[in-house]
């Protein structure tokens, strides 16, 4: 069951300095896709998740990948996505544990007060859509259009702790 992270939880970008959740949320909400690059399930959702994140790129929300891998493994798995979108490395799954996630991939929306507003675990398009539609409403933004014919069918995902 997803839970609110500690404000002191460090998020480590693959390029740059680690910052706490509290520091990341001073101005904007945070929306991130949590993936495990060592599973097929995360590879299946990569194009869809990237498209979803890009929809919010100009909105008042920080968008990011949270990847259960080292910085180099993040770059290798994400390819150009690692350069195009903020990417946090979580090789020890500290953030995944702190958030109480059970299945990956996951979509997580942290509000500016540091609380989990919504989370969707595994790939269940209706759940991800409800989350993104709510975020779009909060931000007065146009949410992403999915699923499309190119998106994978629903699946449970893999265990979040490996």
N, C-alpha and C positions, 0 to 999 in steps of 0.2 A: 504494500500500500504506500503510494508516494506520500512523503512528508516534507515539511518545511526544513530547509537546510539551516545550519548555523550561519549567522551573519559573518562569522570568521572563516568559513570554508574558503580555502584558496582555490581559485580557478587559474590554471596555468596555460596561457596561450603558447602556441608552437613558436611564435616569434614575439618576444616582448617579455614584460615583467608580470609575474603572478599578482593577482589582485583578489581581494576578498569579495564574496557575494555582495556584501554591503557596499563596497566601493563600486561594483559593477552596476548597482541599481540606484545610484544617486540621481540620475536624470531620466532613465528609461526603464521600461520593462525588459525582461530577458526571455527570449524564445530560443530554445535549442533542441536539436535532434541528437539523441544519444545513440551511438552505434558501437558495435563491436566488430572491428575489421577482420576478425578471425572466424566469422560465421558467414554462411551463404545468405542468411536472412538480411543482414545489414547491407550486403552488396546488392540484393534485389531491390531495396528501397532507395538506394542512393540517388538516382535521377529524380525520383518523385520528391524525396525530402529536400533535395537541393532546389527544386522548382518552388516548393512551398516556402522555404526560407527566403528565396529571392523575391517573392511577392511582397514581403515585408521590408525589403532592403531600404527603402526610402521613408518608412514609417517611423514613428517615435518608439521604436523597440530595438534593442540590440539582438541581432540574430547570430547564431553560432552553431557549430558542431561541437559535441562533447564526445570524444573518441577514447575508448578504453585501450590506449596504445601509447607508445612513446611518440615524441615529436616526429622523428624520422618515419616511423610506421604510419603516422597520420598522413604525412605528405605522400607516402607511397600509395596508401589506400585511396585517399581522396583525389589525388592528382591535382588538376587545376582548381577544384573546389577548395583545397587547402589555402590557395592564394587568394581566391575570390571572396571567401567568407571567413569570419573569425573562427578559429579552431582551437579548442582546449584539449590538451592531452591529459588523460586520466589513466595512466598505465596500471596503477595499483587499485583502481576503481574506488578511490576514496569518495569522490563526488557521487558516484552511482550508489554506493552504500549509504551515504549521508542523505540522499534523496529518497531512499527506501524503494528504489526501483527493483522490480522482479523480472521483467522481460524486456529484451531489446530487439529491435529498435524501439525508442520511445520519443515522444514529443512532450516537452515540458515548457510551461509558461510560468515564470516567476514574476509576480507583481513587484512594484517599486518598494513595497513594504517588506520584501524578502520572503513572502509566503508563496507556496505553490497554488496558483489560481486554478490550474488544470494540468492534468497529465494523461497521456494515452500511451499504453504499453502494448508492444506487438504492433502489427500493422492491421488495424481495423479502420478502414477508410471513414466510416460514419463517426467514429470517436475522434479521429484526427480532424475531420471536417467540423464537428461541433466545437472543438477547441479553437481552430483557426477562425471560424465564424464569430465566436465570442470575442476573441482578441481583435479582430477587424472592427467589430462594433465598438469596443472600448477605445480603439485608436481612431475611430471615424475613417476607416480605410476600407478598400475593396479587398476582400479575402481571396485566396487562391481558388481556382476551379479544379477540382479533382474529385473522385478518381477519373482518369481518362482511359481510353482503350489501351494505352501503352503502360499503364500502371499495373503492378502485380495484384493478384487476387489476395484477399485477406489471409493472414497467417499469424500464429501465436508468437512468433519470435523465439529467441533463445534465452536461456537463463542469464540474468543480468550480471551475476557474480562469477560467470565463467563455467 
